[in-house]
Amino acid sequence: MTAVSVAPPRRVNPRRTLRHGLTLAWRNVAQLRHSPEKLLDTTLMPVVFLLLFLYVFGGAVAGDTRSYLQLLLPGLVAQMAMFATQGLGTALNEDIHRGVFDRFRSLPIARSAPLVGAVLGDTVRFFVMMAVLTGFGMALGFRFQTDPVSVLAAFALAYVFYLAMSWLSVIVGLLAPTPATVQGLTFVLVMPLTFGSSVLVPDTSTMPGWLEAWTKVNPVSHLADAVRALTVGGPLGDHAWWTLGWAAGIVVVAFPVAMWLYGRRT
C-alpha cells in the first residue's frame, strides 16, 4: 500500500487562501456542469413549494392567492436559502469517503481551502433556487413593490445568511458517518427553523405563546421579515441587523468547529 504523502505545513496569507478556495470552488462548479442532473432538486423545489403553499394556504391566510403571493414569495426566499445548504453536507461527506480530501491534504494549499471551496462552489445552488423561485413567482403574478437597490439588498441579505448556514451543513457533513445520513440530519436542523417562523404566516400573533416566542427569536423569521420589507414594502425595523448578527454569530462559532472536525476526520 502506498501512503499518501502530506505536504509540510506552510504559512499561507489570506490572499492565497482565498485564491486556493476559489480554485477548489471552481472544481465543484465544473462537477455541476458535467452532471447538471444534480441541480434537479434545486430547480424543482422552489416550484413545488410555491405552488403547494400558495394554493393550500392562500385563501386561509390572506383571503386570496394573489394577495398571499406577495407575502409568500419573500418568505420562501428565506426558506430556500436554508434548503439550498442541504446538498453541501452530502457532497462534502461523499468527497471524504472517496478520499478526495486526503488528496487535498497532500497539496501545498491553505488548510481551510477545501472547506471554503466547498461552500463557495455550492453557491450555484443558491442562485439557481432564487432565479427559479423569482421567475416562477413573477409568472404567477408576483411583483416587486420597492426599488431595484432594495430588491438587490434583500437577496444579498439572504445570500449572507445562506453562507453562514452553509457552515452548519459542513459540520453535519463532517460528523455524519455516511452520506445517506446527512440529509436526515440536515432535515432535522432545517425544519424547525423554517416552519417555526414567519415564512408562511407573517402575522404570528395567532400562534400559541411558546411558538410565537420562538418565531420572534428565530433568525429565519428575521430574514423573512427583512426580505418582505425590502421587496414589497413595510417597516424594516431591525430585522436586517438581527439577520446579519445571527449570520456573524453562526460563522464565528461554526467555522472553527468545522475546521477542528475537518482536521480530525481527514
C-alpha positions in Angstrom: 0.0 0.0 0.0 1.4 3.4 -1.0 1.0 6.0 1.7 -0.4 9.4 0.8 2.3 12.0 1.3 1.2 15.0 3.3 2.7 18.3 2.4 4.6 20.0 5.2 2.7 22.9 6.9 3.4 26.2 5.4 2.2 29.8 6.1 -0.4 30.9 3.7 -1.5 34.6 3.6 -5.3 35.5 3.4 -4.9 36.4 -0.3 -3.5 33.0 -1.3 -6.1 31.3 1.0 -8.9 33.0 -0.9 -7.2 32.0 -4.3 -6.9 28.4 -3.2 -10.6 28.4 -2.0 -11.8 29.9 -5.3 -9.8 27.3 -7.3 -11.4 24.4 -5.4 -14.8 26.2 -5.7 -14.5 26.1 -9.5 -13.9 22.3 -9.2 -17.3 22.0 -7.6 -18.9 24.2 -10.3 -17.3 22.1 -13.0 -18.8 19.0 -11.5 -22.2 20.5 -11.7 -21.6 21.5 -15.4 -20.8 17.9 -16.2 -23.6 16.5 -14.1 -26.5 19.0 -14.4 -28.9 16.4 -13.0 -27.5 17.2 -9.6 -29.4 20.5 -9.8 -32.7 18.8 -10.5 -34.0 19.0 -6.9 -32.7 22.6 -6.7 -34.8 23.5 -9.7 -38.0 21.7 -8.8 -38.1 22.5 -5.0 -39.0 26.2 -5.4 -41.7 25.4 -7.9 -43.3 22.7 -5.8 -43.2 24.7 -2.5 -44.5 27.8 -4.2 -47.5 26.1 -5.8 -48.2 23.9 -2.7 -48.2 26.7 -0.1 -49.8 29.3 -2.4 -52.9 27.2 -3.2 -53.2 25.5 0.2 -52.8 28.5 2.5 -53.6 31.4 0.2 -57.3 31.7 0.9 -57.0 30.9 4.6 -54.2 33.4 5.3 -54.8 36.3 3.0 -58.2 35.8 1.6 -57.0 35.1 -2.0 -53.9 33.7 -3.6 -52.8 36.9 -5.3 -52.5 38.8 -2.1 -50.8 35.8 -0.4 -48.3 35.5 -3.2 -46.9 38.9 -2.3 -46.3 37.7 1.3 -45.3 34.2 0.5 -42.6 34.6 -2.1 -40.3 36.8 0.1 -40.8 34.3 2.9 -39.8 31.5 0.6 -36.6 33.4 -0.3 -35.6 32.8 3.4 -36.8 29.2 3.3 -34.9 28.4 0.0 -31.8 30.0 1.5 -32.0 27.3 4.2 -32.8 24.4 1.9 -30.0 25.3 -0.5 -27.5 24.4 2.1 -28.6 20.7 2.4 -26.8 19.4 -0.6 -23.4 20.8 0.6 -23.1 18.4 3.6 -23.9 15.4 1.4 -21.4 16.3 -1.3 -18.7 17.0 1.3 -19.3 13.7 3.1 -19.1 11.9 -0.3 -15.8 13.5 -1.1 -14.3 12.5 2.3 -15.4 8.9 1.8 -13.9 8.8 -1.7 -10.6 10.0 -0.4 -10.7 13.4 -2.2 -9.8 15.3 0.9 -6.9 13.1 1.5 -5.5 14.3 -1.8 -6.2 17.9 -0.8 -4.1 17.4 2.3 -1.1 16.3 0.2 -1.2 19.7 -1.7 0.6 22.8 -0.5 -2.6 24.7 -0.1 -4.3 26.5 2.8 -5.8 24.1 5.3 -9.2 25.8 5.1 -9.2 25.9 1.3 -11.1 22.6 0.8 -14.0 23.7 3.1 -14.0 27.3 1.8 -14.0 26.0 -1.7 -16.9 23.6 -1.0 -19.0 26.4 0.5 -18.3 28.9 -2.3 -18.7 26.3 -5.1 -22.1 25.3 -3.7 -23.3 28.9 -4.2 -24.6 27.8 -7.6 -27.5 26.0 -5.8 -28.5 29.2 -4.1 -28.6 31.3 -7.2 -30.4 28.6 -9.2 -33.1 28.4 -6.4 -33.5 32.1 -6.3 -33.7 32.5 -10.0 -36.3 29.7 -10.4 -38.4 31.0 -7.4 -38.4 34.6 -8.5 -39.1 33.8 -12.2 -41.9 31.3 -11.5 -43.4 33.7 -8.9 -43.5 36.5 -11.3 -45.1 34.3 -13.9 -47.8 33.6 -11.3 -48.3 37.4 -10.7 -45.8 38.4 -8.0 -44.5 42.0 -8.4 -41.7 43.8 -6.6 -43.1 46.9 -4.9 -39.8 48.6 -4.0 -36.8 50.0 -5.9 -34.1 47.8 -7.5 -31.5 48.6 -4.8 -33.8 47.4 -2.1 -34.5 44.2 -4.0 -30.8 43.5 -4.5 -30.2 44.2 -0.8 -32.9 41.6 0.0 -31.2 38.9 -2.0 -27.8 39.9 -0.7 -29.0 39.5 2.8 -30.4 36.1 2.0 -27.1 35.1 0.4 -25.1 36.2 3.5 -27.4 34.1 5.7 -27.1 31.2 3.3 -23.3 31.3 3.5 -23.4 31.3 7.3 -25.8 28.4 7.5 -23.6 26.5 5.0 -21.1 26.1 7.7 -23.6 24.2 9.8 -24.2 21.9 6.8 -20.4 21.5 6.6 -20.4 20.4 10.3 -23.2 17.9 9.6 -21.3 16.5 6.6 -18.1 16.1 8.7 -20.0 14.4 11.6 -22.3 12.1 9.7 -21.0 8.5 9.3 -22.3 8.1 5.8 -23.6 10.4 3.0 -27.0 8.7 3.4 -27.5 10.1 6.9 -26.6 13.7 6.1 -29.9 14.5 4.5 -31.8 13.3 7.6 -29.7 15.2 10.0 -29.9 18.5 8.0 -33.7 18.0 7.7 -33.9 17.9 11.5 -31.9 21.1 11.6 -33.8 23.0 8.9 -37.4 22.1 9.5 -37.9 23.7 12.9 -36.2 26.9 11.7 -38.2 27.3 8.5 -41.6 26.1 9.5 -41.5 27.5 13.1 -41.1 31.0 11.6 -42.9 33.8 9.8 -42.1 32.4 6.4 -45.6 31.2 5.7 -47.6 33.3 8.1 -46.3 36.8 8.5 -48.7 37.5 11.4 -47.5 35.2 14.2 -49.8 36.7 16.9 -52.4 33.9 16.5 -49.8 31.2 17.3 -49.6 29.7 20.8 -47.5 31.8 23.2 -44.5 29.4 23.2 -44.4 29.2 19.4 -44.8 32.9 18.9 -41.9 33.5 21.3 -39.8 31.1 19.2 -40.6 32.9 16.0 -39.5 36.2 17.5 -36.0 34.9 18.1 -35.8 32.6 15.1 -33.2 34.1 12.7 -35.3 32.8 9.7 -38.2 35.0 10.8 -35.9 38.0 10.9 -34.7 37.2 7.4 -38.2 36.6 6.0 -39.5 39.8 7.5 -36.5 41.8 6.2 -36.9 40.4 2.7 -40.6 41.3 2.7 -39.8 44.8 3.8 -37.2 45.2 1.1 -39.2 43.7 -1.7 -42.8 44.5 -1.2 -42.6 47.4 1.3 -43.4 47.8 5.0 -41.3 48.6 8.1 -37.8 47.1 8.0 -37.2 47.7 11.7 -34.1 45.9 13.0 -34.8 42.6 11.1 -31.8 43.1 8.8 -29.4 43.8 11.7 -30.7 40.8 13.5 -30.2 38.6 10.4 -26.6 39.9 10.0 -25.9 39.4 13.7 -27.1 35.9 13.6 -25.1 35.2 10.4 -21.9 36.6 12.0 -22.5 34.6 15.2 -23.0 31.4 13.3 -19.8 31.8 11.4 -17.8 32.7 14.4 -18.9 29.5 16.2 -19.3 27.1 13.2 -16.2 27.9 11.2 -13.6 26.9 14.0 -15.7 23.8 14.8 -15.8 22.8 11.2 -12.0 23.3 10.9 -11.4 21.2 14.0 -13.7 18.4 12.8 -12.1 18.5 9.4 -8.6 18.0 11.0 -9.9 15.0 13.0 -12.0 13.5 10.2 -9.4 13.6 7.5 
